[in-house]
C-alpha cells in the first residue's frame, strides 16, 4: 500500500502557481499517495507562523516530513514559514536570485502579478471572452459569430463547452461551439449557419466507447447514449470533418488543458491578453 504523504501548496495570493508547479513535480512519483492542501493568502509573518505551527503538528502526527511548496514573495513572510521538520520547496527563493543576476536588476517583489488585476484592460478582455463563450455555448446564440476566434464543432458531449471556457479563461480566446445533431450529420453539407465561418471551424471527436460512458451518466439506457448510436454519430462527424477539410482532434485521452493547447497550436491562435 502506498505511503500517504502530506503536501502543502502555500502562497501569498491564490495558490494557483504553487499548486501547479508542485503538482507537476509530484506527478513524477506515482508510487506515493499525497494528501494535498492548498493554503492561499499567507501574506503576513503572523499568518505564516500560525501555519508553520499547524504543519509541524501534521509532521508529528504523520511521522513523515510534509512537503511544502511555496510561492511567497515577501522575504519576511518566507522566513516566518520556516518549519524544522518539513521539506520546503521555495520557488521564488530558488529562482529569483539567478534571474536577478542574469538580468542585472533587482526583482520588484510585487505580489499578485500573475493572477491579480494589475492590468484591468487585460482582465476585462479575458472576462469578455468568457461571456462570449457562455453566450455562444451549444449553438444557443448564432449572432455575432464573426467575432469568434474559433468555433468548435462536434457531437454532443465531446468536450466542446469546457474547452471553450478554458480557452477563454486561459488565453482570452472568444470560442463558440456548435453541437452536431443527427439532422446535421444526415446532411452532406455543413450546417447552414456555419458555412460563412468555415475558416473558423475546428472539430472535436471522441472514441465511441468513451462517449457511451459519458452519455450514460447523463441519460442512461437511452438511444442517445447507446453504443451503436455513439459509433454512428462519431463516424459521421469525422466523415464530415474530412470531407470539408476541417482540422479535428480526439478528446478521448486528453485533458482540457491538452485539448485547448492543441487547438491553439493547430489553429495558429495567439493569446489575446
C-alpha positions as CSV (number, residue, x, y, z in Angstrom):
1,X,0.0,0.0,0.0
2,X,1.5,3.4,-1.0
3,X,2.6,5.8,1.7
4,X,0.3,8.8,2.4
5,X,2.4,11.9,2.4
6,X,1.1,15.4,3.3
7,X,1.8,18.1,0.7
8,X,1.0,21.8,1.2
9,X,0.9,24.4,-1.5
10,X,1.3,27.8,0.1
11,X,1.0,31.3,-1.4
12,X,0.5,34.9,-0.5
13,X,-2.2,35.1,-3.2
14,X,-4.4,32.4,-4.8
15,X,-2.0,29.5,-4.6
16,X,-2.5,28.5,-8.2
17,X,1.2,28.9,-9.1
18,X,2.5,26.9,-6.1
19,X,-0.2,24.2,-6.7
20,X,0.5,23.9,-10.4
21,X,4.3,23.7,-10.1
22,X,4.1,21.5,-7.0
23,X,1.7,19.1,-8.6
24,X,3.8,19.0,-11.7
25,X,6.7,17.7,-9.7
26,X,4.6,15.3,-7.7
27,X,3.2,13.6,-10.8
28,X,6.7,12.0,-11.2
29,X,6.3,10.0,-8.1
30,X,3.4,7.6,-8.9
31,X,4.1,5.1,-6.1
32,X,3.4,7.7,-3.4
33,X,0.0,8.8,-2.4
34,X,-0.3,12.5,-1.5
35,X,-2.7,14.2,0.9
36,X,-2.8,17.7,-0.7
37,X,-3.8,21.0,0.8
38,X,-3.7,24.5,-0.8
39,X,-3.3,27.4,1.6
40,X,-3.8,30.8,-0.1
41,X,-3.3,34.4,1.2
42,X,-0.5,33.8,3.6
43,X,0.6,37.4,3.4
44,X,1.9,38.3,6.9
45,X,4.5,36.9,9.2
46,X,1.8,36.2,11.7
47,X,-0.2,34.0,9.3
48,X,3.0,32.2,8.3
49,X,3.9,31.5,11.9
50,X,0.5,30.1,12.7
51,X,0.5,27.9,9.5
52,X,4.1,26.7,10.3
53,X,2.9,25.5,13.7
54,X,0.0,23.6,12.2
55,X,2.3,22.0,9.6
56,X,4.6,21.0,12.4
57,X,1.7,19.3,14.1
58,X,1.0,17.4,10.9
59,X,4.6,16.3,10.7
60,X,4.5,15.0,14.3
61,X,1.2,13.1,13.6
62,X,2.3,11.6,10.3
63,X,5.8,10.7,11.4
64,X,6.8,11.8,7.9
65,X,8.1,15.1,6.8
66,X,5.4,17.1,4.9
67,X,6.3,18.5,1.6
68,X,5.8,22.3,1.5
69,X,5.7,24.1,-1.9
70,X,5.7,27.9,-1.6
71,X,5.4,30.8,-4.0
72,X,5.6,33.6,-1.3
73,X,7.3,36.8,-2.4
74,X,7.8,38.8,0.8
75,X,11.0,37.6,2.4
76,X,9.8,38.3,5.9
77,X,6.8,36.0,5.4
78,X,9.1,33.4,3.8
79,X,11.3,33.5,6.9
80,X,8.4,33.1,9.2
81,X,7.3,29.9,7.4
82,X,10.4,28.0,8.3
83,X,9.5,24.6,9.6
84,X,12.0,22.4,11.3
85,X,10.6,19.0,10.2
86,X,9.4,19.6,6.6
87,X,10.8,19.5,3.1
88,X,10.3,23.1,1.8
89,X,10.5,23.8,-2.0
90,X,10.5,27.6,-2.3
91,X,10.0,28.5,-5.9
92,X,10.9,32.2,-5.5
93,X,13.9,31.7,-3.4
94,X,15.2,29.1,-5.8
95,X,14.9,31.1,-9.0
96,X,14.7,34.8,-8.3
97,X,18.3,35.2,-7.3
98,X,19.6,33.6,-10.5
99,X,17.3,35.8,-12.7
100,X,18.3,39.0,-10.9
101,X,21.9,38.1,-11.6
102,X,21.3,37.3,-15.2
103,X,19.1,40.4,-15.9
104,X,21.3,42.7,-13.9
105,X,18.5,44.2,-11.8
106,X,16.6,43.5,-8.6
107,X,13.1,41.9,-8.7
108,X,10.2,44.2,-7.8
109,X,8.8,41.6,-5.4
110,X,5.3,42.7,-6.2
111,X,2.5,40.4,-5.1
112,X,-0.3,39.2,-7.4
113,X,1.3,39.9,-10.8
114,X,0.3,36.5,-12.3
115,X,-3.3,36.0,-11.1
116,X,-4.2,39.5,-9.9
117,X,-5.9,42.5,-11.5
118,X,-2.9,44.7,-12.1
119,X,-4.0,45.4,-15.7
120,X,-7.7,46.0,-15.7
121,X,-7.9,46.2,-19.5
122,X,-6.4,42.7,-20.0
123,X,-8.6,41.4,-17.2
124,X,-11.7,42.9,-18.8
125,X,-10.7,41.4,-22.2
126,X,-10.5,38.0,-20.6
127,X,-13.9,38.3,-18.9
128,X,-15.4,39.4,-22.3
129,X,-14.1,36.2,-23.8
130,X,-15.7,34.2,-21.0
131,X,-19.0,35.9,-21.5
132,X,-18.8,35.4,-25.3
133,X,-18.2,31.6,-24.8
134,X,-21.0,31.3,-22.3
135,X,-23.4,33.2,-24.7
136,X,-22.4,31.0,-27.7
137,X,-22.5,27.7,-26.0
138,X,-24.1,24.7,-27.7
139,X,-25.2,26.9,-30.7
140,X,-27.7,28.8,-28.4
141,X,-26.7,32.1,-29.9
142,X,-25.6,32.3,-33.5
143,X,-25.4,36.1,-33.7
144,X,-22.0,37.8,-33.7
145,X,-20.2,34.6,-34.7
146,X,-18.0,36.8,-36.8
147,X,-16.4,37.9,-33.5
148,X,-15.4,34.3,-32.7
149,X,-11.7,33.4,-32.8
150,X,-12.7,29.7,-33.2
151,X,-15.9,27.7,-33.4
152,X,-15.7,24.2,-32.0
153,X,-17.9,21.6,-33.7
154,X,-18.6,18.0,-32.6
155,X,-21.2,15.6,-31.4
156,X,-22.9,16.1,-28.0
157,X,-20.6,15.5,-25.0
158,X,-17.3,15.5,-26.9
159,X,-15.8,18.2,-24.7
160,X,-16.7,21.4,-26.5
161,X,-18.1,23.5,-23.6
162,X,-15.2,23.0,-21.1
163,X,-12.7,23.6,-23.8
164,X,-14.3,26.8,-24.9
165,X,-14.3,28.1,-21.3
166,X,-10.7,27.1,-20.8
167,X,-9.7,28.9,-24.0
168,X,-11.5,32.0,-22.8
169,X,-10.1,32.0,-19.2
170,X,-6.5,30.9,-20.1
171,X,-5.9,32.6,-23.4
172,X,-8.7,35.3,-23.8
173,X,-9.9,33.4,-26.9
174,X,-13.5,34.0,-28.0
175,X,-14.6,30.5,-28.5
176,X,-18.1,29.4,-29.6
177,X,-19.3,25.9,-30.1
178,X,-21.9,24.1,-32.1
179,X,-23.3,20.6,-31.4
180,X,-23.7,18.4,-34.4
181,X,-27.3,16.9,-34.2
182,X,-28.4,13.7,-36.0
183,X,-30.1,16.0,-38.6
184,X,-26.8,17.8,-39.2
185,X,-25.0,14.5,-39.6
186,X,-27.6,13.2,-42.2
187,X,-26.8,16.2,-44.4
188,X,-23.9,16.1,-46.9
189,X,-23.0,19.7,-46.2
190,X,-22.0,21.7,-43.1
191,X,-24.9,23.2,-41.1
192,X,-26.1,26.2,-43.0
193,X,-25.4,28.7,-40.2
194,X,-21.8,27.6,-40.0
195,X,-21.0,27.9,-43.7
196,X,-19.9,31.6,-43.5
197,X,-17.5,30.7,-40.8
198,X,-15.9,27.6,-42.3
199,X,-12.4,29.1,-41.8
200,X,-13.0,29.3,-38.0
201,X,-14.3,25.8,-37.5
202,X,-12.3,23.2,-35.5
203,X,-13.6,19.7,-34.9
204,X,-13.6,17.6,-31.8
205,X,-14.1,13.8,-31.9
206,X,-14.1,11.1,-29.3
207,X,-13.9,7.3,-29.0
208,X,-17.5,5.9,-29.2
209,X,-17.0,3.7,-26.1
210,X,-15.9,6.8,-24.1
211,X,-18.8,8.8,-25.5
212,X,-21.2,6.0,-24.5
213,X,-19.9,6.1,-20.9
214,X,-20.2,9.9,-20.7
215,X,-23.7,10.0,-22.2
216,X,-24.9,7.1,-20.0
217,X,-24.0,9.2,-16.9
218,X,-26.4,11.8,-18.2
219,X,-29.2,9.8,-19.9
220,X,-28.8,6.1,-19.1
221,X,-30.4,3.4,-21.2
222,X,-31.4,5.9,-24.0
223,X,-30.8,5.7,-27.7
224,X,-28.8,8.9,-27.3
225,X,-26.3,7.0,-25.1
226,X,-26.3,3.6,-26.8
227,X,-23.0,2.3,-28.1
228,X,-24.4,1.9,-31.7
229,X,-25.7,5.4,-31.8
230,X,-22.5,6.8,-30.4
231,X,-20.5,4.9,-33.0
232,X,-22.7,6.1,-35.9
233,X,-22.6,9.8,-34.8
234,X,-18.8,9.8,-34.3
235,X,-18.2,8.1,-37.7
236,X,-20.5,10.6,-39.5
237,X,-18.9,13.6,-37.7
238,X,-15.4,12.5,-38.6
239,X,-16.5,11.9,-42.2
240,X,-17.9,15.4,-42.3
241,X,-14.7,16.9,-41.0
242,X,-12.6,15.0,-43.6
243,X,-15.0,15.9,-46.4
244,X,-14.8,19.6,-45.7
245,X,-11.1,19.6,-44.8
246,X,-11.6,20.7,-41.2
247,X,-8.9,20.2,-38.7
248,X,-10.0,18.0,-35.8
249,X,-8.6,16.1,-32.8
250,X,-9.7,13.4,-30.5
251,X,-10.5,14.4,-26.9
252,X,-10.6,10.8,-25.6
253,X,-7.3,10.7,-23.8
254,X,-6.6,14.4,-23.5
255,X,-7.2,16.8,-20.6
256,X,-9.0,20.1,-21.3
257,X,-5.6,21.8,-21.0
258,X,-4.1,19.5,-23.7
259,X,-7.1,19.9,-25.9
260,X,-7.0,23.7,-25.7
261,X,-3.3,23.9,-26.2
262,X,-3.5,21.6,-29.3
263,X,-6.3,23.8,-30.7
264,X,-4.2,27.0,-30.1
265,X,-1.3,25.4,-31.9
266,X,-3.1,23.8,-34.8
267,X,-5.4,26.7,-35.4
268,X,-2.5,29.2,-35.1
269,X,-4.2,31.2,-32.4
270,X,-2.4,33.5,-30.1
271,X,-3.1,34.6,-26.6
272,X,-5.4,37.6,-26.6
273,X,-4.3,39.3,-23.3
